[in-house]
Amino acid sequence: MKRKLLILIAAIAMIAFRNTEANAQVVVPEKPVPPNVQMQTPPKPSSAHVLIPGHWVWSRKQKVYLWVVSTWIPEKEGHKWVSGYWKELPKGWKWVPGHWEKIDKRRYFFKL
């Protein structure tokens, strides 16, 4: 019985004190502005590619958001690309990264 209790306490402690840096929201006081540099979009490699617009990426090493230029990536079947955006929070701004979203192919007789 004591052994089970010790295992339970150890498990709870590991969950409570785990490194949360990977899950932490990185909030900045002001929304960064994209660089004022005109870069040409590279030509589309094929009709099976999707343009991922320039976007922000958090650099843990430099502790700043870095701008990544637009690029083409292969389509993901049954999905569409949703661009990232800045979300305003009470203490500042957080970048919500772009992601693939599954396309709902069900048909409805009414609008949802």
SULPEWO-V154712 format. One record per pair of residues at least 24 apart in sequence whose C-alpha atoms are under 7 Angstrom apart, sorted by the first residue. I is the first residue (numbers start at 1). J is the second residue. If there is no record, write none. Layout:
BEGIN
((I	J) (I	J))
END
This chain:
BEGIN
((26	94) (27	92) (27	93) (27	94) (28	92) (28	93) (28	94) (29	91) (29	92) (29	93) (30	92) (30	93) (31	93) (34	67) (41	70) (44	72) (48	74) (48	75) (49	73) (49	74) (49	75) (50	74) (50	75) (55	84) (78	102) (78	103) (79	103))
END
